[in-house]
Amino acid sequence: MDGVILSYCLKGEMFNDERPVRKILLRWRVRMVLPHIRGRLLDIGCGTNLLVRPYDGEGIGVDVYQWGDVDLVVEDSAKLPFESGEFDTVTIISAINHIPPIEEMSSKKCIEFLA
């Protein structure tokens, strides 16, 4: 599954949390994922877009809520307005548990967006 990076969070909202441990964990996840991104990036459930902004290439962050720096706000993360093969890397970091129904946002669905 080159190009698909999935990270799971048990519960809790990572992007609007002032607790230092949560901020440290989120920054750590971004640091761990950034070196693996190649080409055009799609970050699903991007929150405050902390992954897309530091990325040197072209990327777009989508979310169902406008956290302040979201590139595209969508009504349903499982039904995104992109064509097959539009991206080189698709990420979902600490957000997959917030995408109902989870069966509609599978690795197979993410792979469809990959070039």
QUIHUFEN-V377716 format. One record per residue. N is the residue number from 1. OMEGA is omega in whole degrees, 0 to 359 (none if undefined). NEAR is the number of other ideal C-beta (glycine too) atoms within 10 Angstrom. Layout:
n->[N N]
omega->[OMEGA OMEGA]
near->[NEAR NEAR]
This chain:
n->[1 2 3 4 5 6 7 8 9 10 11 12 13 14 15 16 17 18 19 20 21 22 23 24 25 26 27 28 29 30 31 32 33 34 35 36 37 38 39 40 41 42 43 44 45 46 47 48 49 50 51 52 53 54 55 56 57 58 59 60 61 62 63 64 65 66 67 68 69 70 71 72 73 74 75 76 77 78 79 80 81 82 83 84 85 86 87 88 89 90 91 92 93 94 95 96 97 98 99 100 101 102 103 104 105 106 107 108 109 110 111 112 113 114 115]
omega->[176 177 179 180 180 175 185 175 183 177 176 179 185 192 183 187 184 181 184 181 179 179 179 180 180 179 178 179 179 179 181 185 185 182 183 182 178 175 183 186 169 178 182 184 190 181 181 175 181 177 183 186 181 181 183 181 180 180 178 177 179 179 178 181 177 181 179 182 180 180 182 176 181 179 185 182 179 180 184 185 182 179 175 177 184 185 177 178 175 179 170 184 178 182 188 178 178 184 178 342 187 181 181 179 181 175 179 179 179 181 178 181 185 179 none]
near->[11 10 20 17 19 16 13 10 18 6 6 10 14 19 20 11 13 6 9 8 8 17 14 10 15 20 11 10 18 18 11 12 18 15 7 11 21 11 13 17 24 25 30 25 24 27 23 17 21 21 23 23 14 11 18 7 12 11 23 19 24 20 23 15 14 9 16 10 14 22 15 14 11 15 6 12 19 15 10 20 8 14 9 10 11 16 24 19 24 26 29 23 23 20 24 18 14 19 17 11 8 11 9 12 23 13 12 9 16 23 15 16 21 19 11]
